[in-house]
């Protein structure tokens, strides 16, 4: 068999089918499949597939999935964020990665405890751990039910509301575990603060 004929056979029997298969799979997995899944997501879960955005009127003010910083005493505070260069930076999701013996972690926790006590000096309840430690992502939009309940007294006092009114709002905002056992009770901070602003 001549060299030229041998090369033509390789092109015909090996390279051409490989190229055709490569092109077909690229179109199928890189174009058709993503478009199909996107369309199914838009139809079946329109809110989630659009980012679970929260609106105030016509204005987007956030997402149910990404936390925001609240530092005023009249609002429920979120879980601390360790992202940089600013808190809740969605483009730099990360934790602090500080070990339990690292003095920087101890100092950060002490500072957060001091802030909570300064905002509500008469509150003698134990401080829930999620109010003084950052999450692994730094973007946690939720706090535990205990963390929300811890802040009821401060918010009621600041807004001149009864504790019962704020407590009722928190209880209505608690998201229960799936099937009553899968997960933990949690509260979305942004949604709770929006509901708080709507109280008369």
C-alpha positions as CSV (number, residue, x, y, z in Angstrom):
1,X,0.0,0.0,0.0
2,X,1.4,3.3,-1.0
3,X,2.0,6.0,1.6
4,X,-0.5,8.3,0.0
5,X,-3.2,5.6,0.0
6,X,-2.4,4.8,3.7
7,X,-2.8,8.5,4.7
8,X,-6.1,8.7,2.8
9,X,-7.4,5.6,4.7
10,X,-6.4,7.2,8.0
11,X,-8.2,10.4,7.1
12,X,-11.3,8.6,6.0
13,X,-11.5,5.9,8.7
14,X,-10.2,7.8,11.8
15,X,-9.8,11.5,11.6
16,X,-13.0,12.4,9.7
17,X,-15.3,10.4,12.1
18,X,-13.5,11.9,15.1
19,X,-14.0,15.5,13.8
20,X,-17.6,14.9,13.0
21,X,-18.2,13.4,16.4
22,X,-16.4,16.4,18.0
23,X,-18.5,18.9,16.2
24,X,-21.8,17.1,17.0
25,X,-21.0,16.8,20.7
26,X,-19.9,20.4,20.8
27,X,-23.2,21.5,19.4
28,X,-25.2,19.1,21.5
29,X,-23.5,19.7,24.9
30,X,-22.3,23.3,24.4
31,X,-25.4,24.8,22.7
32,X,-28.5,22.7,22.5
33,X,-28.4,21.2,26.1
34,X,-27.7,24.5,27.9
35,X,-30.4,26.3,26.0
36,X,-32.9,23.5,26.6
37,X,-32.1,23.3,30.4
38,X,-32.3,27.1,30.6
39,X,-35.7,27.2,28.9
40,X,-37.0,24.4,31.2
41,X,-35.8,26.3,34.2
42,X,-37.4,29.5,33.1
43,X,-40.8,27.7,32.6
44,X,-40.7,25.5,35.7
45,X,-39.0,27.8,38.2
46,X,-39.1,31.4,36.8
47,X,-38.2,33.1,40.0
48,X,-35.3,30.8,41.0
49,X,-33.9,30.7,37.5
50,X,-33.8,34.6,37.4
51,X,-31.8,34.8,40.6
52,X,-34.6,34.8,43.2
53,X,-34.7,38.6,43.0
54,X,-36.6,40.7,45.5
55,X,-38.3,43.9,44.3
56,X,-39.6,47.0,46.1
57,X,-42.0,48.4,43.6
58,X,-40.2,48.2,40.3
59,X,-36.7,48.4,41.8
60,X,-34.5,45.3,42.5
61,X,-33.2,45.6,46.0
62,X,-31.5,42.2,46.4
63,X,-31.8,38.5,46.1
64,X,-33.1,35.9,48.5
65,X,-29.9,34.0,48.0
66,X,-27.3,36.7,48.8
67,X,-27.0,38.4,52.2
68,X,-26.7,42.1,52.7
69,X,-25.2,44.2,55.4
70,X,-27.5,45.7,58.0
71,X,-25.9,47.7,60.8
72,X,-28.6,50.1,62.0
73,X,-30.1,49.1,65.3
74,X,-33.6,49.3,63.8
75,X,-33.0,46.4,61.5
76,X,-32.3,42.7,62.0
77,X,-28.6,42.1,61.5
78,X,-27.3,39.5,59.1
79,X,-24.7,36.8,59.7
80,X,-21.2,38.4,59.5
81,X,-19.4,38.2,56.2
82,X,-15.7,37.7,55.7
83,X,-15.6,38.5,52.0
84,X,-13.2,41.2,50.8
85,X,-12.8,44.1,50.0
86,X,-16.3,44.6,51.5
87,X,-18.9,42.4,53.2
88,X,-21.2,40.3,51.1
89,X,-19.1,40.8,48.0
90,X,-20.8,38.2,45.7
91,X,-17.8,38.3,43.3
92,X,-15.5,37.1,46.0
93,X,-17.4,34.5,47.9
94,X,-15.2,33.0,50.7
95,X,-14.8,32.5,54.4
96,X,-12.0,33.9,56.5
97,X,-10.2,30.5,56.7
98,X,-9.0,31.5,60.1
99,X,-8.3,28.6,62.4
100,X,-9.8,28.3,65.9
101,X,-6.5,29.3,67.6
102,X,-5.9,32.3,65.3
103,X,-5.9,35.5,67.4
104,X,-7.5,37.4,64.5
105,X,-10.6,35.1,64.7
106,X,-10.8,35.6,68.4
107,X,-10.6,39.4,68.0
108,X,-13.2,39.4,65.3
109,X,-15.6,37.4,67.4
110,X,-15.0,39.7,70.5
111,X,-15.6,42.8,68.4
112,X,-19.0,41.4,67.1
113,X,-20.0,40.5,70.7
114,X,-19.2,44.0,71.8
115,X,-21.2,45.5,68.9
116,X,-24.3,43.4,69.8
117,X,-24.0,44.3,73.5
118,X,-23.5,48.0,72.7
119,X,-26.6,48.0,70.5
120,X,-28.7,46.3,73.3
121,X,-27.0,46.5,76.7
122,X,-29.9,45.1,78.7
123,X,-30.2,41.9,76.6
124,X,-29.0,39.1,78.8
125,X,-29.9,36.3,76.4
126,X,-27.1,34.0,75.1
127,X,-25.8,35.3,71.8
128,X,-26.5,32.8,69.0
129,X,-23.3,31.6,67.3
130,X,-24.4,32.6,63.8
131,X,-24.5,36.3,64.9
132,X,-20.7,36.3,65.7
133,X,-19.2,33.8,63.2
134,X,-19.1,34.2,59.4
135,X,-20.3,31.5,57.1
136,X,-18.1,29.6,54.6
137,X,-19.5,31.6,51.7
138,X,-19.7,35.0,53.3
139,X,-23.0,35.5,51.5
140,X,-25.4,33.7,53.8
141,X,-28.8,35.4,53.4
142,X,-30.4,33.7,56.4
143,X,-30.0,33.6,60.2
144,X,-31.3,31.0,62.6
145,X,-34.6,31.6,64.3
146,X,-32.7,32.0,67.6
147,X,-30.6,34.8,66.1
148,X,-33.7,36.6,64.9
149,X,-35.4,36.2,68.3
150,X,-32.3,37.5,70.1
151,X,-32.7,40.8,68.2
152,X,-36.4,41.3,68.9
153,X,-35.9,43.4,72.1
154,X,-33.5,45.8,70.4
155,X,-35.7,46.4,67.4
156,X,-38.9,46.8,69.4
157,X,-37.2,49.4,71.6
158,X,-35.6,51.3,68.7
159,X,-38.8,51.4,66.6
160,X,-41.0,52.0,69.7
161,X,-43.0,48.8,69.0
162,X,-44.1,46.2,71.4
163,X,-41.9,43.1,71.6
164,X,-45.0,41.0,70.9
165,X,-45.5,42.8,67.6
166,X,-41.9,42.2,66.4
167,X,-42.0,38.6,67.8
168,X,-45.1,37.8,65.8
169,X,-43.4,39.2,62.7
170,X,-40.4,36.9,63.3
171,X,-42.6,33.9,63.9
172,X,-44.4,34.5,60.6
173,X,-41.0,34.8,58.8
174,X,-39.5,31.6,60.0
175,X,-38.9,29.1,57.2
176,X,-39.5,25.6,58.5
177,X,-37.4,22.5,57.6
178,X,-38.6,20.5,54.6
179,X,-40.7,17.6,55.7
180,X,-40.3,18.9,59.3
181,X,-36.8,17.3,59.6
182,X,-34.7,18.2,56.6
183,X,-32.6,21.3,57.5
184,X,-33.1,23.9,60.3
185,X,-35.5,26.7,61.0
186,X,-34.2,29.9,59.4
187,X,-35.1,33.5,58.6
188,X,-34.3,35.4,55.5
189,X,-32.9,38.7,56.8
190,X,-33.7,40.9,53.8
191,X,-37.3,39.7,53.6
192,X,-37.8,40.1,57.3
193,X,-36.4,43.7,57.3
194,X,-38.7,44.6,54.4
195,X,-41.7,43.2,56.3
196,X,-40.5,45.2,59.4
197,X,-40.5,48.4,57.3
198,X,-44.1,47.8,56.3
199,X,-45.3,47.7,60.0
200,X,-47.3,50.7,61.0
